[in-house]
């Protein structure tokens, strides 16, 4: 689809280029011919001025000069036409290649956005179908039991509620992603220590269940420009992942420091790590590394890090990850500093 569109757009660009080139060539031709003819006439008039008595000796002394002027003028016309045709042919070929290149460059962001939209729609549909299919299967199996008792019915309802909870979480995350795609945040100075401490407080209960220590080393004077709740959510997401995919009785470290005009926040864990092949895709929507999928508690939808990246992008910051399988991961966030 985009290939045909690129060709059409290139043809439009080329049409505009050739229209300008032809208009310029026609004007150049007319001006050049007038100047050449004017020059030849001046030469003839110069002969009359230099030889005032020549016409008395010959009734038509300039016939030969006139024929030569006409012949030179025709030669000049032919040479000029040849040169202009050659130039326009070069412009046609070069302009065609340039037009196609510009058309591809113009449509590339649109094509990429279209691919992302198609992939996002397909992934979202797949993720939505999974809990729905699970509920439908469980309900159908339950209805096939002739002697379904109250305990089994309650168990079925609890299972359905779990699946509905997953659907609710997924729909909320999808809405959050859509919101992040279109909104602009009102940014205010925020204490880094404050949002990190709040994020740690939300994750501590889960960490305690696995005997994981969360330590922090943050200068209380560090401040960033941004939205407090969304940045706290980002750090909470990264900390939650660090705890979720870390081994029991390990440590998760949160450090923050100033680097030039940015505050750098690092979350370091001693978890299962991420494969090198997965690292370039870790922030893509619905992407989950194999290690996350096989993990018993890895039941997310692969939207948390994508939401985190979209929030950091809105803050004109950067987020990246370095990891080694079996040794752990380090997530680094860079945000514009206010001091």
Buried (B, 14 or more C-beta within 10 A) or exposed (E): EBEEBBEEBBBEBBEEBBEEBEEBBEEBBEEBBEEBBEEBEEEBEEEEEEEEEEEEEEEEBBEEBEEBBEEBBEEBBEEBEEBBEEBBEEBBEEBBEBBBEBBBEBBEEEBEEEEEEEEBEEBBEEBBEBBEEBBEEBBEEBEEEEEEEEEEEEEBEEBBEEBEEBBEBBEEBBEBBEEBEEEEBEBEEBBBBBBBBBBBEBBBEBBEEBEBEBEBEBEEEBBBBBBBEBBBBBBBBBBBBBBBBBBEEBBBBBBBBBEEEBBBBBBBBBBBBBBEEBBEEBBBBBBBBEBBEEBEEBEBBBBBBBBBBBBBBBBEBBBBBBBEBEEBBBBBBBBBBBE
